[in-house]
């Protein structure tokens, strides 16, 4: 395939291109590009023992592509015709499929079944059918493979990502059209060469990984579209020759320009050209921005900190810390500086910035309609841990190959039955940023609404509900508009009889400050 032919193929993958609708047909024939995704490899490696395969996710995640690549093998191994879109079925049809799945799992049917679905619709249908069946379906079984593509990060596996880029952009012959006005200065060739270089692949992988880390999702189709657009900017050779003045604006680093396209907006908001540290001698702002953009693509090391994303580098560093054994870290002894800063932010937020020796956890009884507020001074002897998102009490060790974009702060307690339970605060990118800003007092609005939004006080109230004597003082605060009431403190005072060892507790009441 020549460079010109390659450009003609790539431009069809761009979501801005008028023939984008043909992309699925183009790909499914596998005439130009095919790569084995990890999910496909797992199914091939375990096909002999699998009886149920369920793939969930949004359009473009690659579910249909995997089925296309596996169609001959699945037929050979006796799998029934797959349900290609569970979400589009009528209620009666959904119930029939669930009944078939149930029959297989209970050993009443020898069928082998495949279901492709939207995860929300599928889960809702299963729960409507039977809660016990949902538990059985999600229980780890060798004959069941369930993959939710919405949790997949294509940039998480370095080798796979590199393989996708190289296979997708590969071409054999350079352009031989010496009559082309762009011959010798072809931006398509420059863009492909950059994206196939080590620094170019690294930069594209960091972009896609950053979308995942900040709570977004790049589908397989979007990844191909992004690579194609970074090379062609939606123009084939004929269109490019008709616009001879657009050459520099089609170089790869202009991928950060603002766009109305949904996919490109996922990238443009991270524009490294909005950061500081560029060439101060640049002739104008555009040259300054482009210098920073090129520097991002030329970086020899991971360059998360070069993107215009608040605390992204720090967030990833914490995730890397949590990703290492033992996967859980005591908040009292772990000295990771970023986790210490995060803990400081949590303390400041809960304590309203006070310098008390404990945390002030607020609670407003709903019956009083916020005219009365309770503030519990929580003692500091509550043992808590930072831990990986998928770490379970007494469960299997987490998979090393899964790098999550969130983690937990948890309080471990024991039920009366002796069973250990966790009360957890989920910390994703947005929660992390909020708490880090609190630690530096960059975020000063600590009213009840914002605290409920980020769930920190709700987290501590859950701890108060299961741990006796977690607090020693309660402050009852009245709305200032009420006027006739005074705030007061309730303090639990314990006394131990020196001779008998008996402990008595008294509640001391004093007027508020």
N, C-alpha and C positions, 0 to 999 in steps of 0.2 A: 504494500500500500504506500503510495507516495504521500508527501506532506499535504499536497492539495486535496487528495482524496480523504486523508485523515481529518482535515479541517471540515470537509463536507459532512463527515460522520459526526464529529464532535458537536457541531453547531445544532444538530437535531436534538441533542440532549439538553440544550439551554432552555429554561422555562420561558424566556422572553421570545424565543424563535417561533415563527408562525407554524412550523411543522412539528412543534414539540409533541403534538398529539400522536404522532406516529412512533414515538420513542419506544413504547412498550413492544410494538410489533418488531421494531428494529432490534431490540435487545433479545426478545424471546427466541428469535431464530439463531442467535449465537453466531452470526456470521462475522462479527467484528470483535466481540469482547465477551469473555466469560472468565469468572474467577470463583473458586470454591470458598464459600463463606464457612465460618466455624460451625454454624448450625447444620449445614449440609454435611460437613465432615462427620459430625457426631452421629447423625442419622445413618450414614453409610457404615460407620464403624460398629454401630450397635443394632443394625437392622435385624439380625437373627432373633434378638430377644424382645424387640419392640412390638407391642400390640395396639397402642394408642399414641398418636402424634397430634399435638394441639399447638398451633402457631397463632399467636395473637399480636396485634399491632395495628398501626395506621397504614393507610395507602402509601405505597412506595417503600415499605420496609424490606421488601425482597421475599415475601412469603410465596407469592406466585412463581417467582423465578426459581426458588428452591424446588418447588413442586415440579416445575418444567424440567429441571436438570435431573430429578430423581424419578421421573415418571416410569421409565422402563424398569428400573430396579424395584419400585414399589409394586408394579404389576407382577413382576416375576416372583416377589415374595408373598403374593396373595392379598395385598391391601385392596379394600373396596374403593370404588370411585370416591374421591375426596369431596367433602363439603367445602366448596371454595369460598363461600361467603355466608357464614352462619348468621350474621347480622341482618341479612336481607330476607331470611326465611320468615314464613308466617308462624304464628304461635304454635299451631298444631305440628308443623314441621320441626320446629325447635324441640318440642316435647318428644317427638319420635327419635330425633338424633340423640337426645339425652338418655332416653330409654335404651337405645342401642349401646351407648357408652357404658351405661350401668350394667348391662348384660355382659359385656366383655370383662369389666373389672371384677364382677362377681363370679366369673367362670361359667356363666350360663350360655355364653355365645363364643364361638370360635372365630368371629369376625376380626379383621384388623382395620382400624378406622383412622381417618385423618380429618381434622377440622381446622379450618382457617377462619378467624373471627376477630371482631373488635372485642378487646378484653372486658370492657364495661358491660356490653350487651351479653356476652357469654357468661360472665360471672353472675349477673342478675338472673339470667335464665336458670342457671344451676341452683342458685339459692332458692329460687321460687319452687324448684322441683324438690330439693332435699338438702338440708344443711349437712346431714351425715354424708351424703354423696360428695359434697364439696370437700369435706375433710379427707375422704378416701381418695378423691381425685388428686389432691395436692400432696398427699402423703408420698414420701419418696419411695418410688417403686421402679424396679429395673425395666418393667415392660411399658412404662408410661414416660413420654417425653413432652414436657410443656415448656414452651419458650415464649416469653413476653418480649417482643422486639422493642417495646417502648423503653425498656430498661437497658437496652444494648447500646454500648458506646463503640462505634466502628473505629474510633481513634484509640481505643483502649489497648488493642493488640498491635504493637509496633510492626511486627512482621507482616501481618495481614494488611494493614493500611499501606505499607510500602508496596506490597504486591498488587493491591488494587490500583494504585497510582501508576505503577510501571506498566501493568498490563493494559490499562485503559488508554494511556497516552502513547504507547509504543507504535512506531511506524518504521517502515523499512528504508524507503528511498527519499532523499532530499528533493526539493522542487527543482525540476529541470526546465521550467518555463522562464527562459532568459528574457523573454519579451515583457514579462510582468514588471510594471513600474516599481514594485516593491522588492524585486529580486536583489538579494544581498543585504537587505535591511528588513527582512520579513519579521514582523512582530510575533506571528504565530510560532515561528521557529525559536525565537528568543524566549517566549513564554513557556513552551514545552521544555526547552533545555533547562530553564530555571526550575520548573516544577519537578523535573526528573533528577535534579541535583540533590545531594544530601541535605543541604540547608533548605531547599525548596520543599522537599517532602516533609522535613521537620516542621517548617512553618505552617503548612497546610494541616498537618496533624494537630499542632497546637491550637489552631483556630477551631477545628472540629471538637477537640477535647474541651476547649474553653466553653463552647456552646453547651456541652454536656454538664460541665462542672457548675455552670450558672443556672442549671435547671431546664435547659432546652433539649432539643432532640434533633439530630440530623439523620434522616432516613437514608437508605442505600441509594435511592433514586436522587435525593437531594445532593448527596456526596458526588455522584457522577455529574449532575447538573452544575455543581459548583466548580469542579475541575474543568469541565467543558467551557464554562463561561470565563474562567480565569485565563484560558487560552484564547478564546475567540471573541469574547464580549458580544456574543450573539450575532456575529457577522461572518458570512462565508467569504471566500476569496473574491467573488464577483462584487459583493457589496463593499468590501474593503478597497478594491481598486477604484470604485466610484467615489471614495472619500479619501483622497491622498493626504489631506491635512489632519487626519485623525490618528496618525501612527503612534505618537508618544502617549496619547490618552488611552491606548489599548494595551499598554504594557501591564504585566501581571499585578503590580502593586496598586493599580487603580481599582482593584476589587473592593477597596474600602470606601469608594465614593458612595454618597447617599443614594438610596434607591427605594422605589415603592414596591419592589418585588419582595415577597415574604421571606424567601430564602436569603437574599442578599442583605436584608435588614438584620438577620441573625449575625452577620459578619460586620456590617458597616459600623454598628454602634461601638465596636471594639477598636476602632481605627487608631493605630499607634501614632498617627500624625497629630493626634490631639494631646499627646503627652509632651513633656518637656525633655530637653537634653539633646536636641538636634543641632544642626550647624547654625550657630548664631550669625554667621556671615552670609547666610543664604540671601539672595537678592529680594525675595518676596515670600509671603506666607505660603504660597503653593509649593515653591521649591523647598521650603523648610519642612512642610508636611510630607512631601514625597521622599525627602531624605530619610525621615524616620521610618516611613513605610518600607523603603528598600533595606534599611538596616535590619528590620524585623525579618525579612526574607533572607538576609545574608548572615544572620546570627549563627555562630558555630555551636552554641549551647542552647538549651531550652530557654525560651524567651517569653515566658508568661508575663513577667514583669514589664515587658515593653508594650503590652496591650493596654488600651485605655479602659481598664476594668478595675474598679476599686477592690483592693484586698485579694485579688485573684491569686497572685503569687503566694501570699501568706496562707490562703485557704488550701491550696494544693499542698503546701508544705505540711500542714496539719494532717491532711488526709494521708500523706505518705507516712507520717509518724504513726497514725492509727493503723495503717496497713501492715505494720511489722509486728511479729510476735512480741509480747503475749496477746496483743490486740485489745487489751484493756489496761487502763492506767489510773492509779489512785490519784484523785485530785489533790490530796494533801502532800503527796511525795513526788509526783511527776514534776520535773523542772523544765519541761519544754517551754521556752519563753513565750511562744504564741498562745499556748493553752493557759499559761499564767495570766496573760493579758486578757484572754477571753473570760477567764474566771473573775478577773477584776471588773470587767464590763457587766457580768451577771450580778455581782455583788452591788455595784453602783446602781444598776437599774432597780433591783429589788429594794435597796435601802434608800432610794430617792436621793442618793448622793450623800447620805449622812455618814459620820465617822464612827458609828456604833461598833461594838465588838461583834455583833451578830448581824443577821440579815433581817430587814423589815419587810415582811410579806403582807401585802394588803388583801383584804377581802371585804366585799360589801354585801351584806345580806340582802337578797332581792326584795324581801318584804318591806324594807325601809326605803326603797327607791332612791338609793345613793345619798340619802340625807344623813346616814350614819356610815362611817367607815371603820373597819377593824384593822389594826396593824399589829401583827405578831412579831415579836423580836425572837427570831429563831437562833438557837445556840449553834455554835460552829462545830459540834461534835458529830454531825451527820456525815457518815462516810459515803462518798460518791465516787463514781468512776467515769472516765471517758472510754468509749469503746466503739468498735466497728458496728456498722449498721446491721449486719447479719449475724452477729455473735449472740448465741442463745445459751441460757443457763443449762449446763449439763448436755448441750447438744454437740454436734460434730464441729470440728474446727472449721473456720470459714475458708472458702476457696481462695487460694492465693492469686488465681487468675482474674478474680473479680475486683475491680478497683471502684468503689462506690463514690458517689458525689455528695455524701452526707454521713453523719455519724451521730452518736448519742452521748448525752450526759445522763447518767442513771443512778438512782438510789436503790440499793439492794436490801430487801427486807424479807422476813420469814413469816409466813402465815401460821395461824394456830395449829394447823395440820402438819406443820413442819416443812411445807413446800416453800421454796424460795421464789420470790417474784421481783420484778423490776418495775419501778416507776421512771419513765424516761422522758427526756426533753430532746426532740429531734432538732439537730442543728444542720441546716442546709446552707447554701451560699448566702441567701438573703438574711437568714437568722445570724449567721456568722458576721456579716457586715454590720448589722444593727448593733450587735453586742460589742464589736470592736470599736465602733464609733462611741458607744457609751463609755467604754474604758478610757477614752481620751476626752470625754465630755464634749465630743463633737455633736452628739445628739442629746439635746437638753429637754425635749418634750417627753416627760415621763408621766403623763397622765394615765388614768385607769384604762382608757381605750387602747392606747398604744401598748400597754403592758399585756392586755388580754390578747391583742393581735399577735404578739410574739410569744405568748404562752408561758413566760417565765414564772409569773406569780401563780398561774394555774398549776404549774409543775410543783411548786413548793407547797401549795395548798393540798395537793394529793399526798405529799409526804406527811404533812401535819395530820392528815386523816388516819394514817396507819402507824405513826410513831408517837407513842406517849412521851410526854415531857420534852418534845422537840423544841418547845419555846418556854420562856420563863416570864415573859411580860406581854400583856396585851394592852394596846392603847385604843380607846374608843373615841373617835373623832366625830364631831357634829358639824353639819353644814354651817358655815359662818352666817348665813342669812337667818338661821333660826334664832340666834342672839341669846336666848335665855338659858342655853345649855352650855356647860363647860366640859372641855375634853378631860378625860381622866385615865389613869393607868391601873391595870390589875396585875399585880405581881405575885407569883407563887413563891412562897417562902417555906423552905423545908427546915425542920428542926429535929435533931437526933438526940434522944435521951442518953446521956453519958453512961448510965448504969444498966439500963435494960436494952438499949439499942433500938428501941421503938422509934419510928419516924412519923412525925406529924407534919401536915401541910396546912398552911394558912394562906388565905388570899388577902393581900394588902392592897388597899385602895388609896390612891393619892391624886390630887388635882393635877391636871396637865400643865405643862410649861406655859 
